Amino acid sequence: MTGAHFLTVIEWGVVRDNLFSGLVLEGVWMTVRLSVTAMLVGIALGTVFALMRLSKLAPVRWLSLFYIWFFRGTPLLVQIVFWYFALPQLWPSWAPWDGQFGRLEAAIFALAINEGAYMTEIMRAGIQSVDPGQMEASKSLGMTYPVAMRRIILPQAMRVVIPPTGNEFIAMLKNSSLVNFISVSELFLTAKLQYSSSLKYLEWLVIISFWYLVLTTVASIGQAWLETRYSTGGYGPSESVFSRIRRGVSFGSGRNLAH
């Protein structure tokens, strides 16, 4: 199929009438809401499990390793289906149809726990990139471990943490489409319901592709700004904001959707 044929087959009036419709904007908002919430929880989980991963206590390290191994080693879609459909078999009182654990909660829970496993290794790498002498110097000044970690270590780790975290968030924006399997009304499900009834597949795929590109581009710009801010004083030639944005758009997916 040539590009000209594609342009003549698609009904651009359908795209124009629905691109900024309330239905589509609600789907965009749900995608953003899911992604931001799950990412924030995932970062928090990743920080906690990264500290566990670096613990001197073997059982604590093993628990962190098991968490990483299990949730990075099983497909995200399997985890989403488990939390919504299979969990009630294990814990009937939390069945979704009883109103205790709804679709949105299950979606956020699944995305966040899966993301936490990836963020654990990102946070661990960032913490280990800081000179160990920084912690020793902090303790010599009377700081406790938590205070030193919060004030000294983690801020310095941001230079290493921000680029892969930005990539993970861009991947999260796209991976959030998987929650359509449990009928969460995010952007992809909105289009799916419409093209299933109207058979306007091309038109609705163009609409949601446009919005996914908008969201990932905005996320890439934010990532580039943060990288530039935290790279001040770094080694080697500094990369321009434009170059960072272009790199983020081109290679923003930290991992494939199938993962």
N, C-alpha and C positions, 0 to 999 in steps of 0.2 A: 504493500500500500504506500503510495507516494504522499508527500505532505499536502499536495494540492487536493488529492482525493479525500484526505482526512478533513480538510477545511470545508469541503463541499458537503460531506456526509453529515457532519455534526450540525445540529439545530442551535445556532448561536442565540436565538431568542429565548430558549429554555435556560441557557447559561446566564444571559443578561437578567432575566426575570427572577432567578433564584440565587444568584451569587451573593447578594446582600440581604436575602430574605430573613425574616425573624427566625424561621425554622433552622436555617443554616447557621446563623449567628448563635443560636442556643447550643447547637452542636459544637461550634468553635469554643464557646465559653466552657462547656463541660470538658472538652479536651484539655484546655488550659488548666482548669480547676483540678482535674485528675492528675495531670503531669506535675504541676507545682506542688500539690499536697504530697503526692507519693515521693517526689524527689526530696523534699525537705525531711520527710520521715526516713527515707533511705539514707540521707547524709548523716542523720542522727544515729541510726543503727550502725552505719559503717564506721563512725567514729568510735562508738562503744566497742564494737567487735574488733576494731583495729587495735585498741588499747588492750583488749583481752588477748589478741594474737601476739602482742609483745610482752605479755605478762610472764613473770618468772614461775608462776604456778602452772604445772603441766596440765591438770584437768581443765583449767580455764583456757589454755591454748588449744587443747583438743576440742573443746566445745566450739570455739571460734572456727577452727579448721573444718569441723563437721558442717557447720552452718554454711561456710563458703562452698565446700564440696557439694553439698546437697542442692542448694538453691542455684548455683551456677551450672550444675550438671544436669538439671531437669528443665524441660522446656517451660517457658513462661506461660504458654497456653494451658499446659497441664496443671500448673499451679493455680491459675485463675479458676479453672473448672473445679479443682479440688476444694478451694475455699468456699465456693458457692454451692456446689452440688454434693460433694462427698463429705464435707465436714458435718452436715446434719446427721449422717449415719453414725459418726463417732460421738457427736454431741447434739442430740435431738432438741434440747431446749434452746439451741441457738440456730434452729432452722430458719432460713430466710423467709419462708412463708408465715412464720410466727411473728415477724416484724422485729426480730432481735438482731439480725445480721443481714441487712439488705444488699441489693445489687451494688450500690455505690460504695458501701463500706467494704464489701468483699473485693471490689475492683481495686480500691486504694490499698487495702491490706496486701493483696497479691503483688501489685506493682511495687509497693514500698519494700516488702520483705525481699523480693527478688533483687531490687536495686541495691538494697543494703549489702548483699553479698558482693556485688561488684565494687561498691564504695569502700568496703572494708579493705580491699587490697590497694585501692587508690590512696586512702588515708594512711595506711601502713607505710606505703612508699614515701608519702610526703613527710611523715613523722621521722622516718629513718634517714631522710635526706638532710635533716638538721644535725649539725655537729653535736655529738653526745656531751661535749664540754659545756654546752649551753644549759643543759639540765643540771649538771654539777655546779656550775656557777650560780644558778638560780637557788639551789638548795643551800649554797654557802651564804647566800644573802637572807636566808631564813624563810624562803618560800616553800610551801608544801607542794607535793607532786601535782595535785589538781590545779593549784594556782599557777605553778610554773608552766604546766601544759597549756593552760588557757591564755596566759599573758605572753609567754615567751616562745614556746615550741610551735603551737598551732598557727600563730600569725606568720611565722617564718616558713611553715610548710605550705602555705597557700600558693607560692610560686609553682610548686610541683603539682599541687592538687587541682588548681583551677582548670587547666587545659583539658585533662580527661574528664573532670566533672562536667564541664560544658558539653563535651561530646556525649556524655551519658544523658544529659538533659535533652539534647536534640534527639537522641535515640528514644528517650521516654515519650516525647511528643508523638513519635510514630508508633511505638509499641503500644501506646494507649488504645490504639484501634482494635487490639485483640479483645478488649473487654466487651466488644459487641456480641461475643459468644454468650455472655450472660445478660444480654439485653440492656446494657447501659447506654443511654442515648447520647453517645459522643458523636463526633463528626462523621465517622465512617458508617455507623448504624443509621444515622440520619439519611445519608445518601443511599444506603442499601435498601431501606424501606421505600424510598422514592423510586429508584430504578427498578425495583421488583414489581411495582404496580404500573409504572408508565413505560417500562422497557427502554428508557432513555439512558442506557448504560454510559455511553461516551460522554454525554452532557454532564451527568452527575459526577463522573470520575474527573472530568476537567474541573468542576467546581471545587471538589474536596482537595484535588491536587494543588489548586491555586492557594487554598487556605493553609495546607500543610507547608507549602513553600514560604508563605508569609510568616508563619509561626517559627519555622526553623531558621529563616533569615534574621528575624528579630532576635532569636536566641543566639545566633552566631555573632550579631553585633554586640550584644551584651557580653558574651564571652570574650570577644576581642577587646572590649573596653576594660574588663577586669584583668585580662592578661597584661595589657599595657600598663595598667596602674600598678600591679604587683611585680612587674618585671623591672621596675626602676632600680638601678644599681646592680642589675644582673651582669653576667659575663657575656662577652661576645657582642656582635652587632645587634642592635634592637630592631625588631620587625615592626613595620608600619601597621597602623590599625587596619588599613585597607587590605593588606596582605593577610592579616589574621582573619578578617571577615571572609575573604575569598577561600582561605584554607578551611575555615569552619564550615562554609557552605558545601565545599567539595568533599570534605572528609569528616563531616560532623557526626556521622553515625558511628558511635563507639562500638557497636556490635549489631549483628544482623537481627531482623525482626524475628526470625525463626528461633532465636535464642531466648 
